[in-house]
Amino acid sequence: MMKQIKSPGNIEVKQSFSEIEGEDFIRLDE
């Protein structure tokens, strides 16, 4: 059960980080 809960959480955190990084890169580019 722990693994199942950790898997989706990790994916969501990774997606959030990707979106933040992408926005940061665009802001630095501008």
Biopython code that builds the backbone (N, CA, C, O; Angstrom):
import numpy as np
from Bio.PDB.StructureBuilder import StructureBuilder

atoms = [
    (1, "MET", "N", (0.842, -1.195, 0.000)),
    (1, "MET", "CA", (0.000, 0.000, 0.000)),
    (1, "MET", "C", (0.889, 1.263, 0.000)),
    (1, "MET", "O", (0.617, 2.223, -0.721)),
    (2, "MET", "N", (1.928, 1.242, 0.801)),
    (2, "MET", "CA", (2.809, 2.419, 0.857)),
    (2, "MET", "C", (3.378, 2.736, -0.523)),
    (2, "MET", "O", (3.455, 3.898, -0.922)),
    (3, "LYS", "N", (3.779, 1.676, -1.255)),
    (3, "LYS", "CA", (4.375, 1.887, -2.573)),
    (3, "LYS", "C", (3.349, 2.527, -3.511)),
    (3, "LYS", "O", (3.680, 3.431, -4.278)),
    (4, "GLN", "N", (2.103, 2.051, -3.445)),
    (4, "GLN", "CA", (1.069, 2.592, -4.343)),
    (4, "GLN", "C", (0.838, 4.073, -4.043)),
    (4, "GLN", "O", (0.669, 4.875, -4.962)),
    (5, "ILE", "N", (0.831, 4.433, -2.772)),
    (5, "ILE", "CA", (0.587, 5.835, -2.404)),
    (5, "ILE", "C", (1.797, 6.689, -2.792)),
    (5, "ILE", "O", (1.650, 7.830, -3.231)),
    (6, "LYS", "N", (2.996, 6.119, -2.623)),
    (6, "LYS", "CA", (4.215, 6.894, -2.916)),
    (6, "LYS", "C", (4.361, 7.125, -4.423)),
    (6, "LYS", "O", (4.802, 8.193, -4.846)),
    (7, "SER", "N", (3.995, 6.137, -5.223)),
    (7, "SER", "CA", (4.167, 6.254, -6.683)),
    (7, "SER", "C", (3.416, 7.468, -7.237)),
    (7, "SER", "O", (4.051, 8.342, -7.827)),
    (8, "PRO", "N", (2.107, 7.558, -7.074)),
    (8, "PRO", "CA", (1.360, 8.690, -7.618)),
    (8, "PRO", "C", (1.846, 10.018, -7.037)),
    (8, "PRO", "O", (1.898, 11.025, -7.742)),
    (9, "GLY", "N", (2.192, 10.015, -5.780)),
    (9, "GLY", "CA", (2.678, 11.253, -5.159)),
    (9, "GLY", "C", (3.966, 11.724, -5.832)),
    (9, "GLY", "O", (4.115, 12.904, -6.151)),
    (10, "ASN", "N", (4.892, 10.795, -6.044)),
    (10, "ASN", "CA", (6.160, 11.159, -6.674)),
    (10, "ASN", "C", (5.933, 11.725, -8.068)),
    (10, "ASN", "O", (6.563, 12.708, -8.457)),
    (11, "ILE", "N", (5.027, 11.098, -8.821)),
    (11, "ILE", "CA", (4.758, 11.557, -10.192)),
    (11, "ILE", "C", (4.192, 12.980, -10.136)),
    (11, "ILE", "O", (4.588, 13.839, -10.924)),
    (12, "GLU", "N", (3.266, 13.225, -9.205)),
    (12, "GLU", "CA", (2.647, 14.554, -9.118)),
    (12, "GLU", "C", (3.710, 15.591, -8.748)),
    (12, "GLU", "O", (3.742, 16.682, -9.316)),
    (13, "VAL", "N", (4.566, 15.253, -7.810)),
    (13, "VAL", "CA", (5.623, 16.193, -7.386)),
    (13, "VAL", "C", (6.552, 16.474, -8.562)),
    (13, "VAL", "O", (6.950, 17.618, -8.786)),
    (14, "LYS", "N", (6.901, 15.419, -9.320)),
    (14, "LYS", "CA", (7.807, 15.601, -10.464)),
    (14, "LYS", "C", (7.158, 16.518, -11.501)),
    (14, "LYS", "O", (7.826, 17.388, -12.060)),
    (15, "GLN", "N", (5.864, 16.330, -11.762)),
    (15, "GLN", "CA", (5.168, 17.161, -12.752)),
    (15, "GLN", "C", (5.161, 18.611, -12.268)),
    (15, "GLN", "O", (5.389, 19.529, -13.056)),
    (16, "SER", "N", (4.902, 18.816, -10.989)),
    (16, "SER", "CA", (4.868, 20.168, -10.438)),
    (16, "SER", "C", (6.236, 20.830, -10.618)),
    (16, "SER", "O", (6.316, 21.987, -11.030)),
    (17, "PHE", "N", (7.297, 20.107, -10.314)),
    (17, "PHE", "CA", (8.646, 20.652, -10.442)),
    (17, "PHE", "C", (8.941, 21.002, -11.900)),
    (17, "PHE", "O", (9.551, 22.031, -12.189)),
    (18, "SER", "N", (8.497, 20.129, -12.820)),
    (18, "SER", "CA", (8.742, 20.366, -14.248)),
    (18, "SER", "C", (8.054, 21.659, -14.664)),
    (18, "SER", "O", (8.646, 22.466, -15.381)),
    (19, "GLU", "N", (6.828, 21.869, -14.235)),
    (19, "GLU", "CA", (6.090, 23.080, -14.619)),
    (19, "GLU", "C", (6.775, 24.314, -14.041)),
    (19, "GLU", "O", (6.897, 25.331, -14.724)),
    (20, "ILE", "N", (7.220, 24.232, -12.795)),
    (20, "ILE", "CA", (7.882, 25.378, -12.154)),
    (20, "ILE", "C", (9.208, 25.665, -12.869)),
    (20, "ILE", "O", (9.532, 26.821, -13.143)),
    (21, "GLU", "N", (9.962, 24.619, -13.163)),
    (21, "GLU", "CA", (11.257, 24.799, -13.833)),
    (21, "GLU", "C", (11.046, 25.436, -15.206)),
    (21, "GLU", "O", (11.782, 26.341, -15.599)),
    (22, "GLY", "N", (10.032, 24.955, -15.930)),
    (22, "GLY", "CA", (9.761, 25.490, -17.264)),
    (22, "GLY", "C", (9.447, 26.980, -17.177)),
    (22, "GLY", "O", (9.949, 27.771, -17.975)),
    (23, "GLU", "N", (8.623, 27.361, -16.214)),
    (23, "GLU", "CA", (8.265, 28.783, -16.081)),
    (23, "GLU", "C", (9.505, 29.588, -15.698)),
    (23, "GLU", "O", (9.709, 30.698, -16.189)),
    (24, "ASP", "N", (10.326, 29.025, -14.821)),
    (24, "ASP", "CA", (11.543, 29.719, -14.388)),
    (24, "ASP", "C", (12.459, 29.962, -15.589)),
    (24, "ASP", "O", (13.032, 31.041, -15.742)),
    (25, "PHE", "N", (12.585, 28.936, -16.436)),
    (25, "PHE", "CA", (13.464, 29.064, -17.598)),
    (25, "PHE", "C", (12.966, 30.164, -18.528)),
    (25, "PHE", "O", (13.752, 30.953, -19.052)),
    (26, "ILE", "N", (11.640, 30.205, -18.725)),
    (26, "ILE", "CA", (11.065, 31.220, -19.628)),
    (26, "ILE", "C", (11.328, 32.609, -19.039)),
    (26, "ILE", "O", (11.677, 33.537, -19.769)),
    (27, "ARG", "N", (11.163, 32.750, -17.738)),
    (27, "ARG", "CA", (11.354, 34.057, -17.101)),
    (27, "ARG", "C", (12.826, 34.487, -17.237)),
    (27, "ARG", "O", (13.114, 35.657, -17.489)),
    (28, "LEU", "N", (13.730, 33.550, -17.072)),
    (28, "LEU", "CA", (15.153, 33.884, -17.194)),
    (28, "LEU", "C", (15.469, 34.268, -18.634)),
    (28, "LEU", "O", (16.273, 35.165, -18.887)),
    (29, "ASP", "N", (14.825, 33.575, -19.579)),
    (29, "ASP", "CA", (15.065, 33.863, -20.989)),
    (29, "ASP", "C", (14.608, 35.289, -21.316)),
    (29, "ASP", "O", (15.283, 36.017, -22.043)),
    (30, "GLU", "N", (13.449, 35.674, -20.765)),
    (30, "GLU", "CA", (12.921, 37.013, -21.034)),
    (30, "GLU", "C", (13.821, 38.012, -20.340)),
    (30, "GLU", "O", (13.583, 39.217, -20.418)),
]
sb = StructureBuilder()
sb.init_structure("model")
sb.init_model(0)
sb.init_chain("A")
sb.init_seg("    ")
for serial, (resi, resn, name, xyz) in enumerate(atoms, 1):
    if name == "N":
        sb.init_residue(resn, " ", resi, " ")
    sb.init_atom(name, np.array(xyz, "f"), 0.0, 1.0, " ", f" {name:<3s}", serial, name[0])
structure = sb.get_structure()
